[in-house]
């Protein structure tokens, strides 16, 4: 957008996507010309959008910006979404956030998540077997990338068999920015009903070594409240499905569009983790993060964010900041930098970042090792993208082999 007229402010979100789901041109313009930029959310709320990595890291670590959005009337993307759930870890500020996070932290460490590789690989093999026996071409999302998180993460989280069908109906949540507030509230309520059934089932029949069990035990012992337990179970289910479907889809897509790098990974399996890091850096998994609220007036580079103002961050802008990433628009698995910044910064740095990496490494490598000739069944220009989806990915990914 360097040669275009300056856009009207506030920018209207969602923004048109870049080619192949790359950084939206409006986001790139804001990073270059208006790093603290007013943007109007689908709910009608006007927020401040930060797009430079240093500014974002500063804001995410600053306790003057609150994550507590459970209060009625708090800024929302559309309506009463997951940020409206009382006492979820997502909505807790320090020190409460640290107390709840500590209950789960040992379960999600780099070492702890390694033991789940066989489970993820087992589900990947089963789905790939079915794919091999099914139609060719096929929509990879329906056959694999949406099904794998539901099945593998459902088992990891301890979903009992009698609730498996309901889990598949509720998740992944659409998180559609074109939805009405009523539709968003109904979707959130459906997820709450499922979580209530899950909690009841796991209290009646405990299943150790799951995050749900850890939260139930912490609630029983009085370490966290009942509301903190319920809200955090709710949140870890949302984040275990939707944010994984996007990179599980965009990852294979971008590797198929960069066949030389894909062939390098097939020839040297040690490159799969680097490929996953570059997928995470290149795409992130959502256009704008959920709002934060300024507790007091804060000056950001000469722009004063007033007490009560909402602030939003497109994490893809962070990992495309040319001040920190050379030629960020170029996809290359041989970067010295990794995808860590896509998971945030500060106290709310994504708790599941290491588990997400394991899922992506196992799933993407298994897909191409099983189908090394996998390719798009349509041209890249025919892939359907919808900027109204909170987690950016094509709506279908037709592939053949």
Secondary structure by P-SEA (a helix, b strand, c coil): ccccccccccccccccccccccccaaaaaaaccccbbbbbccccbbbbbbccaaaaaaaaacccccccccccccccccccccccccccccccccaaaaaaaaaccccccccccccaaaaaaaaaaaaaaaaaacccccccccccaaaaaaaaaaaaacccccaaaaaaaaccccccccccaaaaaaaaaaaaaaaaaaaaaaaaccccccaaaaaaaaaaaccccaaaaaaaaaaaaaaacaaaaaaaaaaaaaaaaaaaaaaaaaacccaaaaaaaaaaaaccccccccbbbbccccccccccccccbbbbbaaaaaaacccccccccccccccccccccccccccccccaaaaaaaaaaaaaaaaaaaccccccccccccbbbbcccccccccbbbbcc
